[in-house]
């Protein structure tokens, strides 16, 4: 990892990565691919989203709906009308 906007450090890291032996590059690529599959797989994302929805709905049914600053802004009837 390099700091954002640090072009020399990024160039150095890229050269080091390119010069690694093939077995190390393959191992790193395999680990990176596995992390992406585990974290961003469609079924994993869908399951996480479903868990969030269930938690939100459970909170609302338990009287834990957001209030005050956390609540969604209320809309006035005048906001529903189209503006000229």
C-alpha positions as YAML, in Angstrom:
chain: A
units: angstrom
residues:
- id: 1
  name: UNK
  ca: [0.00, 0.00, 0.00]
- id: 2
  name: UNK
  ca: [1.14, 3.51, -0.75]
- id: 3
  name: UNK
  ca: [-0.17, 6.90, 0.26]
- id: 4
  name: UNK
  ca: [-2.60, 8.57, -2.14]
- id: 5
  name: UNK
  ca: [-0.95, 10.97, -4.60]
- id: 6
  name: UNK
  ca: [2.52, 9.52, -3.87]
- id: 7
  name: UNK
  ca: [3.51, 8.75, -7.45]
- id: 8
  name: UNK
  ca: [7.15, 7.75, -6.72]
- id: 9
  name: UNK
  ca: [6.03, 5.30, -4.01]
- id: 10
  name: UNK
  ca: [3.41, 3.82, -6.35]
- id: 11
  name: UNK
  ca: [5.99, 3.41, -9.13]
- id: 12
  name: UNK
  ca: [8.39, 1.70, -6.70]
- id: 13
  name: UNK
  ca: [5.65, -0.65, -5.45]
- id: 14
  name: UNK
  ca: [4.70, -1.55, -9.03]
- id: 15
  name: UNK
  ca: [8.32, -2.34, -9.93]
- id: 16
  name: UNK
  ca: [8.68, -4.51, -6.80]
- id: 17
  name: UNK
  ca: [5.46, -6.36, -7.66]
- id: 18
  name: UNK
  ca: [6.60, -6.97, -11.23]
- id: 19
  name: UNK
  ca: [9.98, -8.28, -10.05]
- id: 20
  name: UNK
  ca: [8.60, -10.83, -7.56]
- id: 21
  name: UNK
  ca: [9.15, -14.46, -8.42]
- id: 22
  name: UNK
  ca: [6.26, -16.16, -10.17]
- id: 23
  name: UNK
  ca: [5.28, -18.40, -7.24]
- id: 24
  name: UNK
  ca: [4.88, -15.37, -4.94]
- id: 25
  name: UNK
  ca: [2.86, -13.48, -7.59]
- id: 26
  name: UNK
  ca: [0.61, -16.51, -8.11]
- id: 27
  name: UNK
  ca: [0.09, -16.92, -4.34]
- id: 28
  name: UNK
  ca: [-0.78, -13.21, -3.94]
- id: 29
  name: UNK
  ca: [-3.13, -13.24, -6.93]
- id: 30
  name: UNK
  ca: [-4.85, -16.36, -5.60]
- id: 31
  name: UNK
  ca: [-5.32, -14.77, -2.16]
- id: 32
  name: UNK
  ca: [-6.63, -11.55, -3.72]
- id: 33
  name: UNK
  ca: [-9.09, -13.46, -5.90]
- id: 34
  name: UNK
  ca: [-10.34, -15.47, -2.91]
- id: 35
  name: UNK
  ca: [-10.87, -12.25, -0.91]
- id: 36
  name: UNK
  ca: [-12.90, -10.74, -3.76]
- id: 37
  name: UNK
  ca: [-14.99, -13.90, -4.13]
- id: 38
  name: UNK
  ca: [-15.69, -14.03, -0.40]
- id: 39
  name: UNK
  ca: [-16.44, -10.31, 0.01]
- id: 40
  name: UNK
  ca: [-18.17, -9.42, -3.25]
- id: 41
  name: UNK
  ca: [-19.84, -12.60, -4.45]
- id: 42
  name: UNK
  ca: [-23.41, -11.90, -5.57]
- id: 43
  name: UNK
  ca: [-24.96, -14.43, -3.19]
- id: 44
  name: UNK
  ca: [-22.89, -13.12, -0.25]
- id: 45
  name: UNK
  ca: [-23.93, -9.53, -1.02]
- id: 46
  name: UNK
  ca: [-27.57, -10.56, -1.34]
- id: 47
  name: UNK
  ca: [-27.46, -12.43, 1.98]
- id: 48
  name: UNK
  ca: [-25.86, -9.44, 3.75]
- id: 49
  name: UNK
  ca: [-28.44, -7.06, 2.30]
- id: 50
  name: UNK
  ca: [-31.26, -9.36, 3.41]
- id: 51
  name: UNK
  ca: [-29.79, -9.43, 6.93]
- id: 52
  name: UNK
  ca: [-29.74, -5.63, 6.98]
- id: 53
  name: UNK
  ca: [-33.37, -5.44, 5.82]
- id: 54
  name: UNK
  ca: [-34.42, -7.95, 8.46]
- id: 55
  name: UNK
  ca: [-32.58, -6.03, 11.19]
- id: 56
  name: UNK
  ca: [-34.19, -2.76, 10.14]
- id: 57
  name: UNK
  ca: [-37.65, -4.30, 10.04]
- id: 58
  name: UNK
  ca: [-37.12, -6.01, 13.39]
- id: 59
  name: UNK
  ca: [-36.08, -2.68, 14.90]
- id: 60
  name: UNK
  ca: [-39.17, -0.95, 13.58]
- id: 61
  name: UNK
  ca: [-41.46, -3.67, 14.90]
- id: 62
  name: UNK
  ca: [-39.76, -3.42, 18.28]
- id: 63
  name: UNK
  ca: [-40.43, 0.31, 18.41]
- id: 64
  name: UNK
  ca: [-36.85, 1.14, 17.49]
- id: 65
  name: UNK
  ca: [-37.52, 3.11, 14.32]
- id: 66
  name: UNK
  ca: [-35.15, 6.06, 13.89]
- id: 67
  name: UNK
  ca: [-36.33, 9.31, 15.36]
- id: 68
  name: UNK
  ca: [-34.96, 12.83, 15.52]
- id: 69
  name: UNK
  ca: [-31.83, 13.48, 13.49]
- id: 70
  name: UNK
  ca: [-31.66, 9.83, 12.33]
- id: 71
  name: UNK
  ca: [-35.19, 9.77, 10.92]
- id: 72
  name: UNK
  ca: [-35.92, 10.30, 7.26]
- id: 73
  name: UNK
  ca: [-37.04, 13.85, 6.55]
- id: 74
  name: UNK
  ca: [-40.78, 14.26, 6.39]
- id: 75
  name: UNK
  ca: [-42.32, 15.52, 3.19]
- id: 76
  name: UNK
  ca: [-44.90, 18.23, 3.02]
- id: 77
  name: UNK
  ca: [-47.90, 17.84, 0.76]
- id: 78
  name: UNK
  ca: [-46.68, 20.86, -1.19]
- id: 79
  name: UNK
  ca: [-43.48, 18.98, -2.06]
- id: 80
  name: UNK
  ca: [-45.50, 16.31, -3.88]
- id: 81
  name: UNK
  ca: [-46.92, 18.78, -6.37]
- id: 82
  name: UNK
  ca: [-44.98, 19.47, -9.56]
- id: 83
  name: UNK
  ca: [-43.38, 22.87, -9.71]
- id: 84
  name: UNK
  ca: [-44.20, 25.18, -12.60]
...
